């Protein structure tokens, strides 16, 4: 029986992963080693019971007793806290979903890779913050890394069967979010509630806001560089409002391959779950006659400066990605609190990159997790100081 774990099972990606596990046989087909969540202990307990999980872990220590109570009468082990999360990730599994949002997902992902497991990576921050560290762990322990972001899954699928150097271009598609046609003046007044409303994808609040600013796409640019050993100039972004083409690859012979599908993350999750095979998935089948047309446009650098900042990070190298992501997460926190405006998020990140980026870029090649966390912490502190001065 295949052993699986899902970290971040109560988030959008995690919920869809659990749905597919249940549809593909549940506890009869999978030995579920561990599920993890945060504050939604009722859902976590429900998932653990449905899948017969061995362990259920909440990252929030204050939620230990509520989770324990919710699982009373079962033989499911309950734990809480970041150390317990890392320990659970180190339990042997054949396939592990890394779906914890933000840099918090880095340590559990690294622990899972030490077991030699296949890591289905939905946590793009792991590669943005510590790409070399993650890839070194894959090489050392013999694991496999499968991308779950719809864009990187698409690129991975387009490249299967071809050599790593066969491509000339990686073309990441972006919906443009809800504000792609708004004026910069109107965008300055955007509220968190407006920014959470993605036009195509059903996602969590934080990733929806990241999509609205295109910081999500900026992270994906850096992730693509690391994952596919690309040069920064090989990575392009095109706005594709329909979100049907998930990304494209241009090859040395001039051909372009694209992966298409509905706006349903179960497509990319299911591909990673069943790889190298393809299994039937409960996703909509495209009707091209109804679609009518697919459109494209260049992203506006004035509306979406995050893309320019991502190129600066790729040019810097080192641990500039850890600074970028820490600053981005700080900016999002401050926007959600109302301390800064929608467009201020990019300004905060730019300030932090100017302040810490050059130092982070000079980091020794054999950096470790402590080095990553060091720059992540300093980026957040620097960003918070900027936000406090602005407010």
C-alpha positions in Angstrom: 0.0 0.0 0.0 1.3 3.4 -1.0 2.3 5.6 2.0 1.4 9.3 1.6 1.4 12.5 3.7 -0.2 15.8 3.1 1.2 18.9 4.8 -1.2 21.8 4.6 -4.2 19.5 4.2 -6.8 22.1 5.3 -5.7 24.8 2.7 -7.0 25.0 -0.9 -4.3 22.6 -2.4 -4.6 20.3 0.6 -8.4 20.0 0.4 -8.2 19.1 -3.3 -5.4 16.6 -2.5 -7.5 14.9 0.1 -10.5 14.9 -2.3 -8.4 13.0 -4.9 -7.1 10.5 -2.3 -10.6 9.7 -1.3 -11.8 9.4 -4.9 -8.9 7.1 -5.7 -9.6 4.6 -3.0 -9.0 6.4 0.3 -7.8 4.3 3.2 -8.2 1.2 1.1 -5.6 2.4 -1.4 -3.4 4.7 0.7 -1.6 4.3 4.0 -1.9 8.0 5.2 1.1 8.7 7.4 0.4 12.3 8.4 -2.0 15.2 7.7 -1.2 18.7 8.9 -3.1 22.0 9.2 -3.2 25.1 11.3 -6.3 26.5 13.1 -9.0 24.6 11.2 -8.9 21.7 13.6 -12.5 20.5 12.8 -11.6 20.0 9.1 -8.3 18.4 9.9 -9.9 16.0 12.3 -12.6 15.2 9.6 -9.9 14.5 7.0 -7.8 12.4 9.4 -10.9 10.2 10.2 -11.9 9.9 6.6 -8.5 8.8 5.5 -7.5 6.8 8.6 -4.4 8.8 9.1 -1.8 7.7 11.6 -1.0 11.3 12.7 -2.7 14.7 12.6 -0.6 17.7 13.4 -1.5 21.3 13.9 1.2 23.9 13.5 -0.5 26.0 16.2 0.4 24.8 19.6 -2.7 26.4 21.1 -4.9 24.2 18.9 -3.5 21.0 20.3 -6.3 20.3 22.8 -9.1 21.2 20.4 -7.6 18.8 17.9 -7.1 16.1 20.6 -10.8 16.5 21.6 -11.9 16.3 18.0 -10.1 13.0 17.5 -11.0 11.5 20.9 -11.9 7.8 20.6 -9.6 7.2 17.6 -6.1 5.8 17.5 -4.8 8.9 15.5 -1.8 10.4 17.1 -2.1 14.2 17.7 0.8 16.6 17.9 1.2 20.4 17.6 3.9 23.0 16.8 6.5 23.5 14.1 8.9 20.9 15.6 6.2 18.3 15.6 5.4 19.2 12.0 9.1 18.7 11.0 9.3 15.4 12.9 6.1 14.1 11.1 7.5 15.2 7.7 10.6 13.0 8.5 8.4 9.9 8.8 9.0 7.6 5.8 6.4 8.1 3.0 6.4 7.2 -0.7 4.7 10.5 -1.7 4.4 13.7 0.2 2.4 16.8 -0.6 4.0 20.1 0.5 1.2 22.6 0.5 2.0 24.7 3.5 1.8 28.4 2.5 4.9 30.6 2.7 8.4 30.0 4.0 6.9 27.9 6.8 6.7 25.0 4.3 10.5 24.9 3.7 11.6 22.9 6.8 8.9 20.2 6.5 9.7 19.9 2.8 13.4 19.4 3.5 12.6 16.8 6.2 10.4 14.9 3.7 13.2 14.9 1.1 15.6 13.3 3.5 13.5 10.2 3.4 14.0 9.9 -0.3 10.3 10.4 -1.0 8.6 11.9 -4.0 7.8 15.5 -2.9 4.8 17.1 -4.7 5.8 20.7 -4.3 3.0 23.3 -4.1 5.1 25.4 -1.8 6.9 27.6 -4.4 8.6 29.5 -1.6 10.8 26.5 -0.9 12.6 27.0 -4.3 12.4 30.8 -4.2 14.1 31.0 -0.7 16.4 27.9 -0.9 16.4 26.4 -4.3 20.0 25.1 -4.2 19.4 23.6 -0.8 16.2 21.8 -2.0 17.9 20.5 -5.1 20.9 19.3 -3.2 18.7 17.4 -0.8 17.0 15.7 -3.8 20.4 14.7 -5.2 21.8 13.5 -1.9 18.8 11.4 -0.8 17.5 10.1 -4.1 14.1 11.7 -3.9 12.0 13.1 -6.7 10.6 16.6 -7.0 7.3 17.1 -8.9 5.9 20.6 -9.3 2.3 21.2 -8.4 1.9 24.8 -9.3 -0.3 24.7 -12.4 2.3 26.6 -14.4 5.3 24.5 -13.4 3.3 21.3 -13.8 2.5 22.4 -17.3 6.1 23.2 -18.1 7.2 19.8 -16.6 4.7 18.0 -18.7 5.8 19.8 -21.9 9.4 18.9 -21.2 8.9 15.2 -20.4 10.9 13.1 -22.8 13.2 16.0 -23.8 16.7 16.9 -22.6 17.0 19.6 -20.1 18.6 21.9 -22.6 16.0 21.4 -25.3 14.1 24.6 -24.5 14.8 28.1 -25.6 12.0 29.8 -23.7 9.7 29.2 -20.7 6.5 31.2 -21.1 4.5 31.5 -17.8 0.9 32.5 -18.3 -0.9 34.8 -15.9 -4.5 35.6 -15.6 -3.7 39.2 -14.7 -5.9 39.0 -11.7 -9.0 41.2 -11.0 -7.2 44.5 -11.7 -5.4 44.0 -15.0 -7.5 46.7 -16.6 -7.7 49.1 -13.7 -5.9 52.4 -13.7 -2.9 52.7 -11.3 -4.9 55.4 -9.4 -7.8 53.0 -8.8 -5.5 50.2 -7.8 -4.1 52.4 -5.1 -7.6 52.2 -3.4 -8.0 48.4 -3.6 -9.1 46.8 -0.4 -8.1 43.3 0.9 -11.7 42.1 0.2 -11.4 43.1 -3.5 -7.9 41.6 -3.8 -9.1 38.2 -2.5 -11.6 37.8 -5.4 -9.7 36.0 -8.1 -11.6 35.9 -11.4 -10.7 32.3 -12.4 -9.2 30.2 -9.7 -10.6 29.1 -6.3 -7.7 29.7 -4.0 -6.9 30.8 -0.4 -6.9 34.5 0.5 -3.2 35.0 0.6 -2.4 33.4 -2.7 -5.4 35.3 -4.3 -3.9 38.6 -3.2 -0.5 37.5 -4.4 -2.1 36.8 -7.8 -3.8 40.3 -7.8 -0.4 42.0 -7.3 1.4 39.4 -9.6 3.8 38.7 -6.7 2.6 35.1 -7.2 3.9 35.2 -10.8 7.1 36.8 -9.6 7.7 33.9 -7.3 6.9 31.5 -10.1 9.5 33.2 -12.4 12.2 32.5 -9.8 10.8 29.0 -9.1 11.0 28.2 -12.9 14.6 29.4 -13.1 15.6 27.1 -10.2 13.4 24.1 -11.2 14.3 24.0 -14.8 17.9 25.4 -14.7 16.9 28.3 -16.9 18.7 31.5 -17.5 16.7 34.6 -16.4 16.3 35.8 -20.0 14.7 32.5 -21.0 11.7 33.2 -18.7 8.8 35.2 -20.0 5.4 36.1 -18.7 2.3 36.7 -20.8 -1.2 37.7 -19.5 -3.8 35.1 -20.6 -7.1 36.1 -19.0 -8.9 32.8 -19.7 -6.4 30.7 -17.7 -6.8 27.8 -20.1 -3.2 27.6 -21.2 -1.3 26.9 -18.0 2.1 27.6 -19.5 4.2 27.0 -22.6 7.7 25.9 -23.6 9.5 27.1 -26.7 12.0 24.7 -28.1 15.3 25.1 -30.1 13.6 24.2 -33.3 11.0 27.0 -33.0 8.2 24.8 -31.9 6.1 25.8 -28.9 4.2 23.3 -26.7 1.5 24.3 -24.4 -0.5 22.4 -21.7 -4.2 23.3 -21.5 -6.9 22.5 -19.0 -9.7 23.9 -16.9 -9.0 26.2 -13.9 -9.0 23.3 -11.5 -5.9 22.5 -9.3 -6.9 18.9 -9.2 -5.4 18.6 -12.7 -1.9 19.4 -11.5 -2.3 17.6 -8.2 -3.6 14.5 -9.9 -0.8 14.5 -12.4 1.8 14.6 -9.5 -0.2 12.0 -7.5 -0.3 9.5 -10.4 3.0 10.3 -12.1 4.3 8.7 -14.3 0.9 7.4 -15.2 -2.3 9.4 -15.9 -5.5 8.5 -14.0 -9.0 9.7 -14.6 -9.6 13.0 -12.8 -12.9 14.7 -11.9 -12.2 17.9 -13.8 -14.2 19.6 -16.5 -13.4 18.6 -20.1 -12.7 21.6 -22.3 -15.2 22.5 -25.0 -13.3 24.6 -27.5 -16.4 25.7 -29.4 -17.8 27.2 -26.3 -14.5 28.8 -25.4 -14.4 30.6 -28.7 -11.1 32.4 -28.4 -8.0 32.6 -26.2 -6.3 36.0 -25.8 -2.9 37.3 -24.7 -1.3 40.6 -23.7 1.9 41.8 -22.2 1.9 42.5 -18.5 1.9 46.2 -17.6 5.1 47.0 -15.6 3.5 50.1 -14.0 0.6 48.0 -12.6 2.7 45.0 -11.7 6.3 46.0 -10.6 6.6 42.6 -8.9 7.8 41.1 -12.2 10.7 43.6 -12.5 11.6 42.8 -8.9 11.7 39.1 -9.7 14.2 39.7 -12.5 16.4 41.6 -10.0 16.3 38.7 -7.7 17.2 36.2 -10.5 20.2 38.5 -11.5 21.4 38.8 -7.9 21.3 35.1 -7.0 22.5 33.8 -3.6 19.8 34.2 -1.0 18.2 37.3 -2.6 15.1 35.1 -3.0 14.8 34.6 0.7 14.9 38.4 1.2 12.3 38.8 -1.6 9.9 36.3 -0.2 10.3 37.5 3.4 9.6 41.0 2.3 6.6 39.9 0.2 5.1 38.0 3.1 5.6 41.0 5.4 4.0 43.3 2.9 1.0 41.1 2.5 0.6 40.9 6.3 0.7 44.7 6.5 -1.8 45.1 3.7 -4.2 42.7 5.4 -3.9 44.7 8.6 -4.6 47.9 6.8 -1.2 49.4 7.6 -0.3 49.9 3.9 -2.1 50.2 0.6 -2.3 47.8 -2.3 0.5 49.4 -4.3 2.6 49.9 -1.2 3.3 46.2 -1.1 5.7 46.5 -4.1 7.3 49.6 -2.6 7.9 47.8 0.6 9.5 44.9 -1.2 11.6 47.2 -3.3 12.9 49.0 -0.2 13.9 45.7 1.5 15.6 44.4 -1.7 17.6 47.6 -2.0 18.6 47.3 1.7 19.4 43.6 2.0 19.6 42.2 -1.5 23.2 42.9 -2.3 24.3 41.3 1.0 22.1 38.3 0.5 23.4 37.9 -3.0 26.9 37.3 -1.7 25.9 34.4 0.5 28.3 31.4 0.4 27.3 28.7 -2.0 27.0 26.0 0.7 24.4 27.9 2.7 22.1 26.1 5.1 18.6 26.5 6.5 19.8 28.8 9.3 21.2 31.2 6.6 17.8 31.2 4.8 15.9 31.9 8.0 18.4 34.6 8.9 17.7 36.6 5.8 14.0 35.8 6.0 13.8 37.3 9.5 15.8 40.4 8.6 13.7 41.0 5.5 10.5 40.9 7.6 12.0 43.2 10.3 13.1 45.7 7.6 9.8 45.6 5.9 7.9 46.1 9.1 10.0 49.2 10.0 9.3 50.6 6.5 5.5 50.0 7.0 5.5 51.6 10.5 7.3 54.7 9.2 4.8 55.0 6.3 1.8 54.7 8.5 
